[in-house]
Amino acid sequence: MTEVDTTTQWERTSGESAKAYEAFVTYCNAGSRRTLRACAASCGVGLRTVEGWSARYGWAARCEAYAEYQEAESRRQQIEQLAAMNAKHIAIAKTLQAKAIDKLNSLNGATSLSPREALAFLELSVKVERLAIGAPTDVSERRVEATTTPGRMSRAILESPDAMAKALDLLDLVATMPSSAAS
């Protein structure tokens, strides 16, 4: 296999022809339907040619590196979106808190917001703020750390008929559970 910078293994390698790289991209983008035979047919070249390119240019490792890059990029984007959403929710919660506190401080009996409503407003804003910063809102919260990425899990399920059947059985079981038991 040709030496390749590990951060961009999916890019065209030194000595790889445009046709070979085009076939690699076709192969890599096929995802769970990926086969050398399908790639050869799609690119209009012989299976032995595609097998040679795959071996010479390390397609399997390059596809895995690209999948890992995509998963990492997806996680990075999710983290950025979560941080932005949390910052927005915190700002909203603080605004609600300030309004509730102002209302509580200015209660004089002739207001459209009752003390009970102002207190509910304050409690809600505190709950939203806690949720936004990732703090538990009650003592029954549980967090589970995944040992695999969602993308890898999905691929594993899609590639195994047995795993797919078990996943569907699990989804059916969860769907039939009472809502209090599922949480």
C-alpha positions, 0 to 999 in steps of 0.5 A: 500500500502507498504511504498516505497521510493518515488524516486524509487517507480518503484523498487520492494517493500518490500514484493512484490514477484518476480512474482508480480514485473515481472507483474508490470514491464510488466504492467508499460512498456505497456504504453498507451496500459496498462490494467490489463487484458492484463498484466494478459494474458501476465504474465499467471496469473489470472485477480483477482491476477493482480488486487490484486497486482495492489491494494496492491502495488500501480501500478498506482501511481508507473507507474505515478512516473516512467513516471515522472522520465523518463520525467525528465530524458529526459529533463535533457538529452536534457538540457545537449545536448543543453548546449553541442551543444550551447558551440560548436556553440559558439566556432565555432562562435568565430572562425568565428568572429576572422577569419572575423576580421583578414581578415577585418584588413588585407584587402589590395585589393589583397585578395580572400575575398572581404570586403562584404564577410568578413562582411557577414562572421562576421554577420553570426558568430554573429548570430550563437553566439546569437542563441547558447546562446539563445539570440534573433536574431531579435525583432520578436522572441516569446517564449512560456512556455509549461504548460505540458511536451511533454510526458504527452501531447503525452500520453493524445493525444494518449489515447483520440480519440477526442484529436487525431482527433483534433491534426491531424486536427491542423497538417493538418491546419498547413501543409496547411498554407503559410510558412510566416503565420506558423512562 
